[in-house]
């Protein structure tokens, strides 16, 4: 039995005028896998992701996300589940600009300032406090307030922008 693919691309091409941003991309990502997209600036990484997210139509080739063609079935590709997957593009950077992996004081000053206001930092601080039996009411309240504000502001904007490309 063939393995189910989360993402498939065959000969994917995307042009911007004379510039060939994506040049014949062939890709197979099995369901349940985690992949990173690495390459130098201008290699076409963001363009390929935008095509897979149905934000751009490919110049040539084909692509499918969970079996749905990105051109013919864009609405199914832009389902709620797909939107949740795309949200990971926001969560990963937030995780790395937090106190999850390193103490903030070891970071450059400009990053330390970002860490201090990052909601994930408050969450991690609260979890560490709970593990060590400390009082974390303030951190949990801050996390809930920031989360509610982010959802209230960016939730509708994200869905609207995502749906507009139908």
C-alpha angles and dihedrals in degrees: 000000000000118000114251112248124219092193130017128176126179120192092333113189130180125182130193101193106298093346116098100207095176117027116193101322115192113188138166120184115177119222111269095027128123116218134179124212110220132172144114123292110285094024093121100253097133092040092053091049091049090053091049090049089051092242089121130030114231118245090220141349128043139268134190131194113199088342095308118121110237092221104038098033103032093141092058091047088053094056123138090263091054090049090054090052091051090051087069087074086069098039097052095058090044090053093052092048092058139076093266097105108018137021108264093232089067091061128086113273095254092052092044089058090053091048091054092060099035112117091217089059090058091048093049091047090051092049092049089049092052091049091053094044096251132144110266105165093118095051093047091049090050092049092050093047094048092045092051091048093049092049093046094050106031101029097071092037092052095047091046093050092045094049093045090071091065 
